Amino acid sequence: MEKTLNRIHPVSDPEATYFLQISWEKDLGTGFGLILSDGQCAWTGTVSEAEISREAADMEMNREKYVEELKKALIAGEESADKYNFAISRDEENRECHFSYERNLKDGSFRLGSLKLQEVSSPAEVVKELIGYCLDCLGRLQAKNEHLQKENERLFSDWSDVEKRLEKCVEAKEELEADLYNRFILVLNEKKAKIRSLQKLLNEAKESVADAKCTRDSIATTQMATVRENDYDGSTDEESENLTQASLPSAPERKDSLLGSPDVIDTAPRRKRRQRTAKPAGTGAKMATYETELPAKEKGWARQSSQVPFNLTIL
């Protein structure tokens, strides 16, 4: 059985103090017992489950909600003292006490329930029971307090150990970070030096490639100039030989020309050839064609000169 003991002050006499004990089996909604005492007298009564249901129906309130209101009014105690009022009226002749409890509202109050309590013949026993209940509660609270105190000390000790371990971990972490940072600096400097050396080698390789290309270009230019010069010298020698052969007639013809022919071999083609050789190298093909056609023309001129009649006058 569960019990609670609260201190209440009736509305009719706020200075008076009463002790209210509520006891129930499983739930307050299944019924409960009530003991009320002022320290000298005591009254007792019970509320059944049917009475609780009837009170909820009379107020047109849901039964579960009504039970929750009863718990707040009779069990919560001083936590909800401002929200609930208690009215106590004693009947000395009938040795009864009328007890009611109400819920305060902004514009009034409504009654949650009321019952008649019967006076106990031996109030000392009731007071003794209440004191015993208080002592039992005090003992349980002290034991719980001691348990919580020990648990608190244990947690504080664990917290101290964890704090020390955490400080060690922080120190180890800082040392590890410093060590890793130093190693990282060494590795970074080595990488930078390696990158600089590779860049230097790359620049040197680029410069050597550029120098080799320039050398190859100069050599190729020199070779092309030499080839052009050799081609020019060879063509000039061939032309001079062909011209010499074409200009010199055979022995009989040479005698006749010396004796009586007033004609002179035209030197214009030779001058033209000299002018053409001074042109750019792209005229090599035309010069070769001209060289092949030149002997035939000279032969034609020689043939024509041999056919021309001439008179030899001897003085």
C-alpha positions as CSV (number, residue, x, y, z in Angstrom):
1,M,0.0,0.0,0.0
2,E,1.2,3.5,-0.9
3,K,0.8,6.5,1.5
4,T,1.4,10.2,1.4
5,L,1.4,12.7,4.2
6,N,0.8,16.4,3.5
7,R,0.3,19.5,5.6
8,I,-2.8,21.6,4.8
9,H,-4.3,24.8,6.0
10,P,-8.2,25.1,5.9
11,V,-9.7,28.1,4.3
12,S,-11.8,28.9,7.4
13,D,-8.7,29.1,9.6
14,P,-5.5,29.6,7.6
15,E,-3.4,29.7,10.8
16,A,-4.4,26.2,11.8
17,T,-2.4,23.2,10.6
18,Y,-3.8,19.8,9.8
19,F,-2.0,16.7,8.6
20,L,-3.7,14.7,5.8
21,Q,-2.6,11.2,5.0
22,I,-3.9,9.4,1.8
23,S,-3.4,5.7,1.3
24,W,-4.3,3.6,-1.8
25,E,-3.6,0.1,-3.2
26,K,-2.9,0.3,-6.9
27,D,-4.3,3.6,-8.2
28,L,-6.1,6.5,-6.6
29,G,-9.0,5.9,-9.0
30,T,-9.8,2.5,-7.4
31,G,-10.5,4.2,-4.0
32,F,-8.4,5.6,-1.2
33,G,-8.4,6.0,2.6
34,L,-8.1,9.3,4.4
35,I,-6.8,10.3,7.9
36,L,-7.0,13.9,9.1
37,S,-5.4,15.1,12.4
38,D,-4.6,18.3,14.1
39,G,-2.2,16.6,16.6
40,Q,-4.8,16.2,19.3
41,C,-7.8,14.7,17.5
42,A,-8.0,12.5,14.4
43,W,-10.7,11.6,12.0
44,T,-10.7,8.9,9.4
45,G,-12.8,8.0,6.3
46,T,-12.7,6.2,2.9
47,V,-13.7,7.0,-0.7
48,S,-14.8,4.1,-2.9
49,E,-14.3,3.7,-6.7
50,A,-18.1,4.1,-7.1
51,E,-18.1,7.4,-5.3
52,I,-15.2,8.7,-7.5
53,S,-17.2,7.7,-10.6
54,R,-20.3,9.4,-9.3
55,E,-18.4,12.6,-8.5
56,A,-16.9,12.7,-12.0
57,A,-20.4,12.2,-13.5
58,D,-21.9,14.9,-11.4
59,M,-19.3,17.4,-12.6
60,E,-19.6,16.1,-16.2
61,M,-15.8,15.5,-16.3
62,N,-13.9,12.6,-17.8
63,R,-13.1,10.1,-15.1
64,E,-9.3,9.9,-15.9
65,K,-9.1,13.7,-15.8
66,Y,-11.0,13.8,-12.5
67,V,-8.6,11.3,-11.0
68,E,-5.7,13.4,-12.2
69,E,-7.3,16.4,-10.4
70,L,-7.6,14.3,-7.2
71,K,-3.9,13.4,-7.3
72,K,-2.9,17.1,-7.7
73,A,-5.2,18.1,-4.8
74,L,-4.6,15.4,-2.3
75,I,-1.1,14.0,-3.1
76,A,0.9,16.9,-4.6
77,G,0.8,18.7,-1.3
78,E,2.4,22.2,-1.0
79,E,3.4,22.2,-4.7
80,S,-0.2,22.9,-5.6
81,A,-1.4,24.6,-2.4
82,D,-2.3,27.8,-4.2
83,K,-4.5,26.0,-6.8
84,Y,-6.7,24.0,-4.3
85,N,-8.6,24.9,-1.2
86,F,-9.6,22.7,1.8
87,A,-12.6,23.2,4.0
88,I,-12.9,21.6,7.5
89,S,-15.9,21.8,9.7
90,R,-16.0,19.9,13.0
91,D,-19.2,18.5,14.7
92,E,-18.4,17.9,18.4
93,E,-21.8,16.5,19.2
94,N,-21.8,13.8,16.5
95,R,-18.0,13.5,16.7
96,E,-17.8,14.0,13.0
97,C,-15.8,16.2,10.7
98,H,-16.9,17.5,7.3
99,F,-14.0,17.6,4.8
100,S,-14.2,19.0,1.3
101,Y,-11.6,20.0,-1.4
102,E,-12.0,22.5,-4.2
103,R,-10.2,23.8,-7.3
104,N,-9.5,27.5,-7.5
105,L,-10.4,29.3,-10.7
106,K,-10.0,32.9,-11.9
107,D,-13.6,33.8,-11.3
108,G,-14.4,31.3,-8.5
109,S,-13.9,27.7,-7.6
110,F,-15.6,24.3,-8.1
111,R,-15.8,21.5,-5.6
112,L,-13.9,18.3,-6.5
113,G,-15.4,16.2,-3.6
114,S,-16.4,16.0,0.0
115,L,-16.9,13.4,2.7
116,K,-17.7,12.9,6.3
117,L,-14.9,11.7,8.6
118,Q,-15.5,9.8,11.8
119,E,-13.5,10.7,14.9
120,V,-11.0,8.2,16.1
121,S,-11.5,7.0,19.7
122,S,-7.7,6.8,20.3
123,P,-6.1,9.7,18.5
124,A,-2.8,9.0,20.1
125,E,-2.5,5.8,18.1
126,V,-3.2,7.7,14.9
127,V,-0.7,10.4,15.8
128,K,1.8,7.7,16.6
129,E,1.2,6.1,13.2
130,L,1.7,9.4,11.5
131,I,4.9,10.0,13.4
132,G,6.1,6.5,12.5
133,Y,5.3,7.1,8.8
134,C,7.2,10.4,8.9
135,L,10.2,8.6,10.5
136,D,10.1,5.9,7.9
137,C,10.0,8.4,5.1
138,L,12.9,10.2,6.8
139,G,14.9,7.0,7.0
140,R,14.3,6.2,3.4
141,L,15.2,9.7,2.3
142,Q,18.4,9.6,4.4
143,A,19.3,6.2,2.9
144,K,18.6,7.5,-0.6
145,N,20.6,10.6,0.2
146,E,23.6,8.5,1.4
147,H,23.4,6.4,-1.7
148,L,23.3,9.4,-3.9
149,Q,26.1,11.0,-1.9
150,K,28.3,7.9,-2.5
151,E,27.3,7.8,-6.1
152,N,28.2,11.4,-6.4
153,E,31.6,10.8,-4.8
154,R,32.2,7.9,-7.1
155,L,31.3,10.0,-10.1
156,F,33.5,12.8,-8.9
157,S,36.4,10.4,-8.5
158,D,35.7,9.0,-12.0
159,W,35.5,12.5,-13.3
160,S,38.8,13.4,-11.7
161,D,40.5,10.3,-13.2
162,V,39.0,11.1,-16.6
163,E,40.2,14.7,-16.3
164,K,43.7,13.5,-15.5
165,R,43.6,11.1,-18.4
166,L,42.3,13.8,-20.7
167,E,45.1,16.1,-19.7
168,K,47.6,13.4,-20.5
169,C,45.9,12.8,-23.8
170,V,46.0,16.5,-24.6
171,E,49.7,16.6,-23.7
172,A,50.5,13.6,-25.8
173,K,48.4,15.0,-28.7
174,E,50.3,18.3,-28.5
175,E,53.7,16.5,-28.5
176,L,52.6,14.3,-31.4
177,E,51.4,17.4,-33.4
178,A,54.8,19.2,-32.7
179,D,56.7,16.1,-33.8
180,L,54.6,15.7,-37.0
181,Y,54.9,19.4,-37.7
182,N,58.7,19.2,-37.5
183,R,58.8,16.1,-39.7
184,F,56.4,17.8,-42.2
185,I,58.7,20.8,-42.4
186,L,61.7,18.6,-43.2
187,V,59.8,16.7,-45.9
188,L,58.4,20.0,-47.3
189,N,61.9,21.5,-47.5
190,E,63.2,18.4,-49.2
191,K,60.3,18.5,-51.7
192,K,60.9,22.2,-52.4
193,A,64.7,21.5,-53.0
194,K,63.8,18.6,-55.3
195,I,61.3,20.7,-57.2
196,R,63.9,23.5,-57.6
197,S,66.6,21.0,-58.9
198,L,64.1,19.5,-61.3
199,Q,63.1,22.9,-62.6
200,K,66.8,23.8,-63.1
201,L,67.4,20.6,-65.0
202,L,64.3,21.3,-67.1
203,N,65.4,24.8,-68.0
204,E,68.9,23.5,-68.9
205,A,67.4,20.8,-71.1
206,K,65.2,23.4,-72.8
207,E,68.2,25.7,-73.4
208,S,70.3,22.8,-74.8
209,V,67.4,21.8,-77.1
210,A,67.1,25.4,-78.3
211,D,70.9,25.7,-78.9
212,A,70.9,22.4,-80.8
213,K,68.0,23.6,-82.9
214,C,69.8,26.8,-83.7
215,T,73.0,24.9,-84.6
216,R,71.1,22.6,-86.9
217,D,69.3,25.5,-88.5
218,S,72.6,27.3,-89.1
219,I,74.2,24.2,-90.5
220,A,71.3,23.5,-92.8
221,T,71.4,27.2,-94.0
222,T,75.1,26.9,-94.7
223,Q,74.7,23.6,-96.6
224,M,71.9,25.1,-98.7
225,A,74.0,28.1,-99.5
226,T,77.0,25.9,-100.4
227,V,74.7,23.7,-102.6
228,R,73.3,26.8,-104.4
229,E,76.8,28.2,-104.9
230,N,78.1,24.8,-106.4
231,D,75.0,24.6,-108.6
232,Y,75.7,28.2,-109.8
233,D,79.4,27.5,-110.5
234,G,78.6,24.3,-112.4
235,S,76.0,25.9,-114.6
236,T,78.3,28.8,-115.4
237,D,81.2,26.5,-116.5
238,E,78.9,24.5,-118.7
239,E,77.5,27.6,-120.4
240,S,81.0,29.0,-121.0
241,E,82.1,25.8,-122.6
242,N,79.1,25.6,-124.8
243,L,79.5,29.2,-125.9
244,T,83.1,28.6,-126.7
245,Q,82.4,25.5,-128.8
246,A,79.5,27.3,-130.6
247,S,81.5,30.4,-131.4
248,L,84.5,28.6,-132.9
249,P,83.7,27.2,-136.4
250,S,85.5,24.4,-138.1
251,A,88.9,24.8,-139.8
252,P,87.6,25.6,-143.4
253,E,84.8,27.7,-142.1
254,R,87.2,29.6,-139.7
255,K,89.5,30.4,-142.7
256,D,86.6,31.8,-144.7
257,S,85.3,33.8,-141.9
258,L,88.7,35.3,-141.3
259,L,89.2,36.2,-144.9
260,G,86.0,37.7,-146.0
261,S,83.1,37.5,-143.6
262,P,82.2,40.8,-142.1
263,D,79.8,39.2,-139.7
264,V,80.5,39.0,-135.9
265,I,79.0,36.5,-133.6
266,D,76.3,38.3,-131.5
267,T,77.3,38.4,-127.8
268,A,73.8,39.4,-126.6
269,P,72.9,35.9,-125.5
270,R,76.0,35.8,-123.2
271,R,75.1,39.1,-121.7
272,K,71.5,37.8,-121.1
273,R,72.9,34.7,-119.4
274,R,75.0,36.8,-117.1
275,Q,71.9,38.9,-116.2
276,R,69.8,35.8,-115.6
277,T,72.5,34.3,-113.2
278,A,72.2,37.4,-111.0
279,K,68.5,36.6,-110.4
280,P,67.2,34.6,-107.3
281,A,67.9,30.9,-106.9
282,G,64.3,30.1,-108.0
283,T,65.4,30.7,-111.7
284,G,67.6,27.6,-111.7
285,A,65.1,25.5,-113.7
286,K,64.7,28.2,-116.4
287,M,68.5,28.5,-116.6
288,A,68.8,24.8,-117.2
289,T,66.2,24.9,-120.0
290,Y,68.0,27.9,-121.5
291,E,71.3,26.0,-121.4
292,T,69.8,23.1,-123.3
293,E,68.3,25.3,-126.0
294,L,71.4,27.5,-126.4
295,P,73.7,25.1,-128.3
296,A,71.0,24.5,-130.9
297,K,70.6,28.2,-131.5
298,E,74.3,28.8,-131.8
299,K,74.6,25.9,-134.3
300,G,71.8,27.5,-136.3
301,W,73.6,30.8,-136.3
302,A,76.8,29.2,-137.4
303,R,75.0,27.3,-140.2
304,Q,73.4,30.5,-141.4
305,S,76.7,32.4,-141.5
306,S,78.3,29.7,-143.5
307,Q,75.6,29.9,-146.2
308,V,75.8,33.7,-146.6
309,P,77.8,34.6,-149.8
310,F,80.7,36.9,-149.4
311,N,83.2,38.6,-151.8
312,L,86.9,38.7,-150.9
313,T,88.6,41.8,-152.3
314,I,92.4,41.6,-152.5
315,L,94.1,44.9,-152.4
